[in-house]
Amino acid sequence: MKSEKAGPEPSFRSDVTVELVKHSASDTDVLWAARVSTAGEQSLDELTKDPERSKGLLNYLMRDRHGSPFEHNSMTFFVTAPIFAFREFMRHRVGWSYNEESGRYRELRPVFYVPGEDRKLVQRGRPGKYEFLHGTPEQHKTVTEAMEESYRRSYAAYQEMLEAGVAREVARATLPVGLFSSMYATCNARSLMHFLGLRTQHELAKVPSFPQREIEMVGERMEEHWRHLMPLTHAAFNANGRVAP
Ligand SMILES: Cc1cc2nc3c(=O)[nH]c(=O)nc-3n(C[C@H](O)[C@H](O)[C@H](O)COP(=O)(O)OP(=O)(O)OC[C@H]3O[C@@H](n4cnc5c(N)ncnc54)[C@H](O)[C@@H]3O)c2cc1C
């Protein structure tokens, strides 16, 4: 391998980003879908004239896991996160659509994940019962240096292959899962709640989950957007133990 680095200089990040790029999602979408059961089609005025009744209906639907009224809405997020978080994300099959940037059609940019100072580094316990603890400054230094060195080497190998005329789809095999990728992810409130129930930790959760911190960071940012779009649905989700209906 060539000793000199080719191509753009690698950069390192500890955050993820989630942008809400489009949406058609409100609490009234849920009320509208649910009330067809008993009242047929209703106008927006009729739907919203009794806020307490609306809250009560949302709470009942959530509590009794009457889930389909929560599907008549849509949110599209643009997510940037490391590939290892996307691998976990794309296990969520139901009510999600994904489109991710291609490593075949474009040259991948050298942006890599390194854990931030607040990211717990030490794992104790056994599978299913892990506890994560803060690392020492020395451990943080080791992690940062080892990752950055490894990322630089693999990106240099990638560039070397591209310069030698090798196809992007072949050369990318040398890149690690700490590389940042980007995708559009579209979901509805029901599929988002299922995701949040599994991929975030929360004091109100009836069924605790133990997600990897990096996918949880994505989940937290999505939840923040969703909370503003559908505040009553979000409140009912929390009030009912964060179990998706
Ligand atoms: C903390 C944690 C640890 C994990 N560890 C591992 C691991 O070690 N290895 C690993 O491979 N995965 C692991 N996973 C991934 C996990 O097994 C799920 O694939 C992922 O969480 C997506 O959940 P889901 O299948 O419920 O979601 P979705 O695919 O969105 O499905 C939603 C719901 O639809 C129903 N459904 C979907 N597909 C089917 C089907 N084929 N048959 C019947 N019902 C269906 C189920 O009710 C399901 O809950 C882990 C997940 C978490 C949260």
The ligand as a MOL file (V3000), in Angstrom:
LIG
                    3D

  0  0  0     0  0            999 V3000
M  V30 BEGIN CTAB
M  V30 COUNTS 53 58 0 0 0
M  V30 BEGIN ATOM
M  V30 1 C -31.8780 -4.2290 22.5770 0
M  V30 2 C -31.9590 -4.9900 21.2910 0
M  V30 3 C -31.0590 -5.9990 21.0370 0
M  V30 4 C -31.0960 -6.7130 19.8280 0
M  V30 5 N -30.1800 -7.6930 19.5880 0
M  V30 6 C -30.2100 -8.3630 18.4240 0
M  V30 7 C -29.2530 -9.3790 18.1340 0
M  V30 8 O -28.3940 -9.6820 18.9290 0
M  V30 9 N -29.3040 -10.0080 16.9330 0
M  V30 10 C -30.2750 -9.7080 16.0140 0
M  V30 11 O -30.2930 -10.3130 14.9440 0
M  V30 12 N -31.1950 -8.7530 16.2580 0
M  V30 13 C -31.1810 -8.0760 17.4220 0
M  V30 14 N -32.1210 -7.0970 17.6610 0
M  V30 15 C -33.0930 -6.7740 16.6150 0
M  V30 16 C -34.5030 -7.3290 16.9620 0
M  V30 17 O -34.4920 -8.7390 17.0160 0
M  V30 18 C -35.5180 -6.8410 15.9290 0
M  V30 19 O -35.1690 -7.3480 14.6600 0
M  V30 20 C -35.5940 -5.3390 15.8300 0
M  V30 21 O -35.6630 -4.7550 17.1010 0
M  V30 22 C -36.8320 -4.9330 15.0320 0
M  V30 23 O -37.9600 -5.2050 15.8200 0
M  V30 24 P -39.2940 -5.8070 15.2150 0
M  V30 25 O -39.0330 -7.0740 14.4760 0
M  V30 26 O -40.2790 -5.8670 16.3510 0
M  V30 27 O -39.7040 -4.6150 14.2440 0
M  V30 28 P -40.4720 -4.6720 12.8040 0
M  V30 29 O -39.6600 -5.4500 11.8710 0
M  V30 30 O -40.7420 -3.2610 12.4700 0
M  V30 31 O -41.7660 -5.4540 13.1520 0
M  V30 32 C -42.8330 -4.8500 13.9020 0
M  V30 33 C -43.7390 -5.9360 14.4500 0
M  V30 34 O -44.3840 -6.5950 13.3600 0
M  V30 35 C -44.5090 -8.0000 13.6480 0
M  V30 36 N -43.7170 -8.7630 12.6580 0
M  V30 37 C -42.8090 -8.2490 11.7690 0
M  V30 38 N -42.3070 -9.2260 11.0060 0
M  V30 39 C -42.8510 -10.3690 11.4340 0
M  V30 40 C -42.7000 -11.7170 11.0510 0
M  V30 41 N -41.8740 -12.1100 10.0900 0
M  V30 42 N -43.4260 -12.6560 11.6770 0
M  V30 43 C -44.2880 -12.3020 12.6600 0
M  V30 44 N -44.4780 -11.0380 13.0970 0
M  V30 45 C -43.7770 -10.0910 12.4750 0
M  V30 46 C -43.9790 -8.1920 15.0630 0
M  V30 47 O -45.0500 -8.0560 15.9690 0
M  V30 48 C -43.0210 -7.0380 15.2300 0
M  V30 49 O -42.7870 -6.6540 16.5760 0
M  V30 50 C -32.0850 -6.4020 18.8620 0
M  V30 51 C -33.0090 -5.3760 19.1490 0
M  V30 52 C -32.9480 -4.6820 20.3290 0
M  V30 53 C -33.9460 -3.5800 20.5760 0
M  V30 END ATOM
M  V30 BEGIN BOND
M  V30 1 1 1 2
M  V30 2 1 2 3
M  V30 3 2 2 52
M  V30 4 2 3 4
M  V30 5 1 4 5
M  V30 6 1 4 50
M  V30 7 2 5 6
M  V30 8 1 6 7
M  V30 9 1 6 13
M  V30 10 2 7 8
M  V30 11 1 7 9
M  V30 12 1 9 10
M  V30 13 2 10 11
M  V30 14 1 10 12
M  V30 15 2 12 13
M  V30 16 1 13 14
M  V30 17 1 14 15
M  V30 18 1 14 50
M  V30 19 1 15 16
M  V30 20 1 16 17
M  V30 21 1 16 18
M  V30 22 1 18 19
M  V30 23 1 18 20
M  V30 24 1 20 21
M  V30 25 1 20 22
M  V30 26 1 22 23
M  V30 27 1 23 24
M  V30 28 2 24 25
M  V30 29 1 24 26
M  V30 30 1 24 27
M  V30 31 1 27 28
M  V30 32 2 28 29
M  V30 33 1 28 30
M  V30 34 1 28 31
M  V30 35 1 31 32
M  V30 36 1 32 33
M  V30 37 1 33 34
M  V30 38 1 33 48
M  V30 39 1 34 35
M  V30 40 1 35 36
M  V30 41 1 35 46
M  V30 42 1 36 37
M  V30 43 1 36 45
M  V30 44 2 37 38
M  V30 45 1 38 39
M  V30 46 1 39 40
M  V30 47 2 39 45
M  V30 48 1 40 41
M  V30 49 2 40 42
M  V30 50 1 42 43
M  V30 51 2 43 44
M  V30 52 1 44 45
M  V30 53 1 46 47
M  V30 54 1 46 48
M  V30 55 1 48 49
M  V30 56 2 50 51
M  V30 57 1 51 52
M  V30 58 1 52 53
M  V30 END BOND
M  V30 END CTAB
M  END
